[in-house]
Amino acid sequence: MSNDEGMTKHGSSRHSSLVIRHFARSPRRSKRQKAYARAGVDVDLGNKLKRRIQSLVRQTHGPKVLGKIGGFGGLFRADFGAMRDPVLVASIDSVGTKLKIAFAMNKHDTVGADMVNHCVNDIAVLGARPLFFLDYIGCEKLEPRVFDQLLRGFSRACRSAGCALIGGETAQLPGMYRQGEYDLAGCIVGVVDRKNIIDGRKIKPGDVILGLASNGLHTNGYSLARKILFEKMKLKPRSRLQGSTMTVGNELLRVHKNYQPLLAKVPAGIIKGLAHITGGGLIDNLPRVLPKKCDAVIETKSWQVPRIFKLLQEKGHVPASEMYQVFNMGIGMVAIVSEHDAKRAISILSASRTDSSRGERAKRIGRIERGTGKTRLVF
């Protein structure tokens, strides 16, 4: 986009060429600034916020991040150590309409972490570890408190993931967004040694499907969840959930888990395939890693489905098959291993603890059978 739309780079990227040029010029430009601010783009505020976030961004940096904060691009000096054939893995995603809950609760320190963790998981399924992350914030108007909370969420999650936040962009776009609203997107780059890429090619009939628990909706299914909870059930974000002391809003803002540190504890070669259970649920995500002649058979009674999903299904009159295609239903990550390695994998995944993810009690939730590359649910 052009600088006329108030694009503001943060992190190790530029805070916007517009802002940099402005500060390099003389004070006689002040009338131009005020006119631009009246039009909805506050350049001075953007610079002030950039200075405030520098310490947050630096906390995610190590010796591999080069250059100063405020440059035109982020610099990362890759060191692949003992990898013989390093392969870069990249992914980009958004938080979706979960942001609507953040707006309603006026709580913005979790959705930034959601964005990072979602992206980390998307490359972890290929066996990659994260290197660096870049974010995008598009907003109607810069609000310092909101911006600060978002960056704190990005920074916290990046630190936990061992991932450098090397850049980002904030676009002030008056007229494009509703007052007080914004959008988020994130891009991540990671690396994996080619011999350790997890691509599902070795999956075969007889293999075991393991499920790792989610802690809620993560970042998918929010359009349907909001319709059921707020339109059909007439609840408010601060209403108490049935049988819980937690509000609807806090339940829906639970942070998307980062599974990568936990999966990294499993020795290379044991996990044959991984599926991050996001949009499309178990039904659509498992086929992404299945060979064409294999089906994933999921025993839906093999784990306890969290209460929030049961409530959504009951009050929304949603068919069970659709629930497993829209929501994760309590399973945030799936690992496929051989029968021979199943016990060992369960033990590692159940006992490991990392800074960013407690060990989950991995469960057998199904098996691989001959088929046509689909997911079959057994109720």
Secondary structure, 3 states (H helix, E strand, C coil): CCHHHCEEEECCCCCCHHHHHHHHCCHHHHHHHHHHHHCCCCHHHHHHHHHHHHHHHHCCCCCCEECCCCCCCCEECCCCCCCCCEEEEEEEEECHHHHHHHHHHCCCCCHHHHHHHHHHHHHHCCCCEEEEEEEEEEECCCCHHHHHHHHHHHHHHHHHHCCEEEEEEEEECECCECCCCEEEEEEEEEEEEHHHCCCCCCCCCCCEEEEEECCCCCCCCHHHHHHHHHHHCCCCCCCECCCCCCEHHHHHCCCCCCCHHHHCCCCCCCEEEEEECCCCHHHHHHHHCCCCCEEEEEEHHHCCCCHHHHHHHHHHCCCHHHHHHHCCCCEEEEEEECHHHHHHHHHHHHHCCCCCCCCCCCEEEEEEEECCCCEEEEC
